[in-house]
Amino acid sequence: MPIILLMLFVLSFSAPFVALAQTTATRQCPTYLTNLLVDYVNSNLHTVVVGDTVITTFHVVYPDGTPVTLSPETASFSWVSSLGQKIFENVPVVPTGVPGSGYYNYTETVTNDFPTGEVTISVLFCCLSDGLGNYGSTDDVSSITTLTTTDDSIVNIGPPGPPTLPELLATYAIPIVIAALLIIALLLLIARSRKKKTST
């Protein structure tokens, strides 16, 4: 029995360290030759509600300012406010239409599980690669941390608006029909019982 208690004691203290190690491991970056830098993060909308689609444009360059062509064309992002966060790992991004410019678009639709309030969209640490063994960036990057003054990746997400009539019908049509049938049946039962009483 003392041995079992000792084992439980050791496990209880080691578990947090294991979890911490796993979290840290996800933040490690492979050995690489050159840092890829993100110097611009900008969202097209800054006040949204659930159901709106936000396009965030970011720019990737080498330390000398040369644009980067991502390979693969994926990136990871965080949406963080004082009320919570949502992480998107390795989602597709697409060039903005100017080949070799280093600009990419990331598109996301806001859903009910997003944090609300003032939300900062960031490109996550070491989620970008040029396919030549180079990775970046060296930290999470949003418009707050870039040196560019014209970008803005802060989005105010409000609570969802009132549901529309089609949404209400799609959600509650069956319960409404059942309730209506029950009310009709109850009214018919009451009318029948009253008819019996008057006939007697």
C-alpha positions in Angstrom: 0.0 0.0 0.0 2.7 2.6 0.8 4.3 1.8 -2.6 1.0 2.5 -4.4 0.7 5.8 -2.5 4.2 6.7 -3.4 3.6 6.0 -7.1 0.4 8.1 -7.1 2.4 10.9 -5.4 5.1 10.8 -8.1 2.6 10.7 -10.9 0.6 13.6 -9.6 3.7 15.8 -9.7 5.1 14.5 -13.0 1.8 14.9 -15.0 1.9 18.7 -15.2 5.6 18.5 -16.4 4.6 16.1 -19.1 1.8 18.3 -20.3 4.1 21.3 -20.2 6.7 19.4 -22.3 4.1 18.5 -24.9 3.0 22.1 -25.1 6.5 23.3 -25.5 7.2 20.6 -28.1 4.5 22.0 -30.3 6.2 25.4 -30.1 9.6 24.2 -31.2 10.9 25.1 -34.7 13.0 22.8 -36.9 16.7 23.8 -37.4 16.7 26.2 -40.4 19.1 28.4 -42.4 17.2 31.7 -42.6 14.3 33.2 -40.7 11.2 34.0 -42.6 9.7 37.2 -41.4 6.0 38.4 -41.4 6.0 42.2 -41.7 2.3 42.8 -42.5 -1.0 41.4 -41.1 -4.2 43.0 -42.1 -7.9 42.0 -41.9 -10.5 43.3 -44.4 -13.3 43.6 -41.7 -12.9 45.1 -38.2 -16.5 44.8 -36.8 -18.1 41.4 -37.4 -20.8 39.1 -36.0 -21.2 35.3 -36.2 -21.6 34.3 -39.9 -19.3 37.0 -41.3 -16.2 36.0 -43.3 -12.9 37.7 -42.6 -10.0 37.8 -45.0 -6.6 38.4 -43.4 -3.7 39.3 -45.7 -0.1 38.8 -44.5 3.3 39.4 -46.1 6.3 37.0 -45.8 9.8 38.1 -46.6 13.4 37.1 -46.0 15.6 39.2 -43.7 16.8 41.2 -46.8 13.3 42.0 -47.7 13.0 39.6 -50.6 9.4 38.1 -50.9 9.0 34.5 -49.9 7.1 31.9 -51.9 5.5 29.5 -49.3 5.8 25.8 -49.7 3.4 24.3 -48.6 0.9 27.2 -48.9 -0.4 26.8 -45.3 -0.1 28.8 -42.1 -1.4 28.7 -38.6 -3.4 31.5 -36.8 -4.7 32.5 -33.5 -7.8 34.6 -32.7 -7.3 35.9 -29.1 -9.4 38.2 -26.9 -9.7 38.7 -23.2 -12.5 36.2 -23.3 -10.7 33.3 -24.9 -8.9 32.1 -28.0 -9.3 29.9 -31.1 -6.4 28.3 -32.9 -6.3 27.2 -36.5 -3.4 24.9 -37.4 -2.0 24.5 -41.0 -4.9 26.0 -42.8 -4.7 26.8 -46.6 -3.6 30.2 -47.7 -3.6 31.6 -51.2 -1.4 34.1 -53.0 -3.2 37.5 -53.4 -2.9 37.3 -57.2 0.6 38.9 -57.6 3.0 36.0 -58.2 6.2 36.2 -56.1 5.0 39.2 -54.0 5.0 37.3 -50.7 1.4 38.3 -50.0 -1.1 35.6 -49.0 -4.8 35.6 -48.0 -6.3 33.6 -45.2 -10.1 33.3 -45.1 -12.2 32.3 -42.1 -15.9 32.5 -41.2 -16.8 33.5 -37.7 -18.8 30.9 -35.8 -20.4 30.7 -32.4 -17.3 29.2 -30.7 -15.1 32.2 -31.5 -14.0 34.6 -28.7 -16.0 37.8 -28.7 -14.9 41.4 -28.0 -11.7 42.8 -29.3 -9.9 39.9 -31.0 -6.4 40.0 -32.3 -5.6 37.8 -35.3 -1.9 36.6 -35.3 0.2 34.4 -37.6 1.7 31.8 -35.3 5.3 31.2 -34.5 7.2 28.9 -37.0 4.2 27.9 -39.1 5.6 29.1 -42.4 8.1 27.3 -44.7 9.6 28.1 -48.1 10.3 24.4 -48.9 14.1 25.0 -48.8 14.5 24.4 -45.1 13.7 27.9 -44.0 11.0 28.6 -41.4 9.4 31.5 -39.6 8.5 33.6 -38.0 10.4 33.7 -34.8 7.3 34.7 -32.8 3.6 35.2 -33.1 2.9 38.2 -35.4 -0.1 40.5 -35.5 -0.5 44.1 -36.6 0.4 45.1 -33.1 3.9 43.6 -33.4 4.8 44.5 -37.0 6.7 47.7 -37.9 4.1 48.4 -40.6 1.7 51.2 -39.5 -1.0 50.7 -42.1 -2.0 47.1 -41.1 -4.7 46.2 -38.7 -5.5 42.6 -37.6 -7.8 43.5 -34.7 -11.4 42.5 -35.2 -14.3 43.3 -32.9 -16.6 40.3 -32.8 -20.1 41.0 -31.4 -22.7 38.5 -30.2 -24.8 36.9 -32.9 -27.8 38.9 -34.1 -31.4 37.8 -33.7 -32.2 34.7 -35.8 -34.0 35.2 -39.1 -37.4 33.7 -39.7 -36.0 30.9 -42.0 -33.5 30.1 -39.3 -36.2 29.9 -36.7 -38.4 27.7 -38.9 -35.4 25.4 -39.7 -34.7 25.0 -36.0 -38.1 24.9 -34.5 -40.5 23.8 -37.3 -41.0 20.2 -35.9 -41.5 21.3 -32.3 -44.0 24.0 -33.5 -46.0 21.5 -35.5 -46.1 19.0 -32.6 -47.2 21.7 -30.2 -49.9 22.9 -32.6 -51.2 19.3 -33.1 -51.3 18.8 -29.3 -53.2 22.1 -28.8 -55.7 21.1 -31.5 -56.2 17.7 -30.0 -56.7 19.3 -26.6 -59.2 21.7 -27.9 -61.1 18.9 -29.7 -61.1 16.9 -26.4 -62.5 19.9 -24.5 -65.1 20.6 -27.1 -66.2 16.9 -27.1 -66.4 16.8 -23.3 -68.5 20.0 -23.3 -70.8 18.6 -26.0 -71.4 15.5 -23.9 -72.2 17.6 -20.8 -74.7 19.7 -22.7 -76.4 16.7 -24.3 -77.0 15.1 -20.9 
